[in-house]
């Protein structure tokens, strides 16, 4: 495993970066009972604690979800139409990419930030395909 302490904690505890920084500034994040920098690379033998509690590596999960029309691709559960309010998954996940509210389609839900970055990064050139239906004929002037 080659992961920075900050990413390890974010992946396994679900803290925001500002929450993580506050805990770090207060000395509440330790590796092997010592304060180290957030860029420290975690080894398999390391014991990571946040606020005195041992943090273990959560398994990566992957789900396919068919988003219906009217559901929003947001991780904000306070928004009634958020996809998170329509699924029953115990793990904390996020959607890789987005679909508009008025569209439907297959979405990848995961807690794997590395895969998400790989799929969404313009440098990796991962091809994405979309099938659309239009009400009007697509003419040359429409394309222009």
Residue, then its C-alpha position, 0 to 999 in steps of 0.5 A: x500500500x502506498x498512500x499518504x496519511x491524509x488520504x488514508x484518513x479521508x478514505x477511512x474516516x470520511x473527514x473533510x480536509x478542514x476537519x482533518x487539518x483541525x485534528x492534525x493541528x491539535x495533535x490528534x492524529x498519530x502514527x505508531x503513537x507519534x505525530x507525523x506529517x500528513x504527507x507521511x506514506x503509510x506502511x502496512x505495519x503502521x497503526x494510525x489513530x485519530x483522536x485516540x481511536x485506531x483507524x483500519x483500512x476499509x475495503x474498496x467497494x464498487x456499485x453500479x446504479x441506474x439513475x432515474x430521471x429526476x434524481x440528482x448526482x450529488x453527495x448532499x443527502x440534505x437535497x431530497x433528490x440526491x441519489x444517496x436518498x434512493x440507495x441502501x448502501x452502508x458504505x460511504x460512496x460517491x458517484x464517479x462523474x455526473x448525470x443531469x437531473x433530467x437524464x437517466x443512466x448507469x453510474x459507478x458508485x465507489x469509495x475508491x478515489x484513485x479509480x475515480x481520478x483515473x477514470x475522470x482525468x483528461x490525461x488518461x483519455x478514458x472514452x465515455x459514451x452517451x446515447x441521447x434522444x432528441x425531439x428535433x432532427x439534428x441538422x447541420x445548422x443545429x450542430x453549428 
